[in-house]
Amino acid sequence: MAKKKNVIDFYGFEELLKQTELAETEVDRAIVSAMSSNSEYVRNEMRSFMAKTPRKKTGRTNKSLKPIKVESYRGKYTSKVGFDISKGGIASVFWQHGSPRREPATKFIDKAFGNKKRFHKIQEEAIMKALSRIKGGKANG
């Protein structure tokens, strides 16, 4: 019994693979850039709120703001914005949740985290830049 082979030649497969890898890299950069910008905005809002509070004797809470780091795991990107409790950020808990003598700072929380239009704009700009670089076929660092 004779064996037959089916052969398919793909021309330009390497080029398609390069474009796919470029797209993956550019989209990854765009997401990290957008998340970093959004997180920096929230962090700056936290700092401006702290500057307006009446109790700022030592400055430990301000110093306890964590640096922004965007992490990705299996296609999910996270960015933690907040205070490091072990480095003096305990006061932030009372701002966010209140205490027996103080109401929670809901205006601060709403202003810092509730600006969704701004977040969407930053994300859209980052993705559009990435798409234009992909369309142009070159990656910019």
C-alpha positions as CSV (number, residue, x, y, z in Angstrom):
1,M,0.0,0.0,0.0
2,A,1.4,3.4,-1.0
3,K,1.8,6.2,1.5
4,K,0.9,9.7,0.4
5,K,2.2,12.9,1.8
6,N,0.5,16.2,2.0
7,V,2.9,19.1,2.0
8,I,2.0,22.7,2.7
9,D,4.5,25.4,2.3
10,F,4.0,28.6,4.3
11,Y,5.8,31.6,2.8
12,G,6.5,34.5,5.1
13,F,5.9,32.4,8.2
14,E,9.0,33.8,9.9
15,E,7.9,37.4,9.2
16,L,4.5,36.6,10.7
17,L,6.2,35.2,13.7
18,K,8.4,38.3,14.1
19,Q,5.3,40.5,13.9
20,T,3.5,38.5,16.5
21,E,6.4,38.6,18.9
22,L,6.7,42.4,18.3
23,A,3.0,42.8,19.0
24,E,3.2,40.8,22.2
25,T,6.2,42.9,23.4
26,E,4.6,46.2,22.5
27,V,1.2,45.4,24.1
28,D,3.0,44.3,27.2
29,R,5.0,47.6,27.3
30,A,1.8,49.5,26.8
31,I,-0.1,47.8,29.6
32,V,2.8,48.3,32.0
33,S,3.2,52.0,31.0
34,A,-0.6,52.6,31.4
35,M,-0.7,50.9,34.8
36,S,2.3,52.7,36.0
37,S,0.8,56.1,35.0
38,N,-2.5,55.3,36.7
39,S,-0.7,54.1,39.9
40,E,1.5,57.2,39.9
41,Y,-1.7,59.4,39.7
42,V,-3.2,57.6,42.7
43,R,0.1,57.8,44.6
44,N,0.3,61.6,43.9
45,E,-3.3,62.0,45.1
46,M,-2.4,60.2,48.3
47,R,0.6,62.5,48.8
48,S,-1.5,65.7,48.2
49,F,-4.1,64.4,50.7
50,M,-1.5,63.8,53.3
51,A,-0.1,67.3,52.8
52,K,-3.5,68.7,53.7
53,T,-4.0,66.6,56.9
54,P,-3.5,68.4,60.2
55,R,-1.3,65.8,61.8
56,K,2.0,65.3,60.1
57,K,4.6,65.4,62.8
58,T,7.1,62.8,61.7
59,G,6.4,62.2,58.0
60,R,6.5,58.4,58.5
61,T,3.2,57.8,56.8
62,N,4.3,59.8,53.7
63,K,7.6,57.9,53.6
64,S,5.8,54.6,53.9
65,L,4.2,55.0,50.5
66,K,5.3,51.9,48.5
67,P,7.1,52.4,45.2
68,I,5.1,51.4,42.2
69,K,5.9,48.1,40.6
70,V,3.7,46.5,37.9
71,E,3.8,42.7,37.9
72,S,2.4,40.2,35.5
73,Y,1.5,36.6,35.9
74,R,-0.2,34.5,33.3
75,G,-1.5,37.5,31.4
76,K,-2.9,39.3,34.5
77,Y,-1.2,42.6,35.5
78,T,-1.3,44.0,39.0
79,S,0.0,47.1,40.5
80,K,-0.1,47.7,44.3
81,V,-0.5,51.3,45.4
82,G,-0.6,52.0,49.1
83,F,1.3,52.3,52.4
84,D,3.7,49.9,54.0
85,I,2.2,49.3,57.4
86,S,5.5,48.0,58.9
87,K,7.3,51.3,57.9
88,G,4.9,53.7,59.5
89,G,1.8,53.5,57.3
90,I,-0.6,52.5,60.1
91,A,-2.2,55.9,60.0
92,S,-3.5,55.2,56.5
93,V,-5.8,52.6,57.9
94,F,-7.6,55.2,60.0
95,W,-7.9,57.5,56.9
96,Q,-9.4,54.8,54.9
97,H,-11.7,53.2,57.5
98,G,-12.1,55.8,60.2
99,S,-11.7,55.5,63.9
100,P,-13.9,56.2,66.9
101,R,-13.0,59.9,66.7
102,R,-12.6,60.3,63.0
103,E,-14.8,59.6,60.0
104,P,-13.2,57.8,57.0
105,A,-11.7,60.1,54.3
106,T,-14.2,59.1,51.6
107,K,-13.6,62.2,49.5
108,F,-9.9,61.3,49.3
109,I,-10.6,57.7,48.4
110,D,-13.2,58.7,45.8
111,K,-10.9,61.3,44.2
112,A,-7.8,59.0,44.2
113,F,-9.5,55.8,42.9
114,G,-12.7,57.1,41.3
115,N,-11.2,59.0,38.3
116,K,-12.1,56.2,35.8
117,K,-12.3,58.5,32.8
118,R,-8.7,59.6,33.4
119,F,-7.6,56.0,33.8
120,H,-9.3,54.9,30.6
121,K,-7.7,57.8,28.7
122,I,-4.2,56.8,29.8
123,Q,-4.9,53.2,28.9
124,E,-6.3,54.1,25.5
125,E,-3.3,56.4,24.7
126,A,-0.8,53.7,25.6
127,I,-2.6,51.0,23.5
128,M,-2.9,53.3,20.5
129,K,0.9,54.1,20.7
130,A,1.6,50.4,20.8
131,L,-0.7,49.7,17.9
132,S,1.0,52.4,15.8
133,R,4.4,50.9,16.6
134,I,3.2,47.5,15.7
135,K,1.7,48.8,12.4
136,G,5.0,50.5,11.6
137,G,6.8,47.2,12.3
138,K,9.3,48.6,14.7
139,A,9.6,48.6,18.5
140,N,10.6,51.6,20.5
141,G,12.2,51.1,24.0
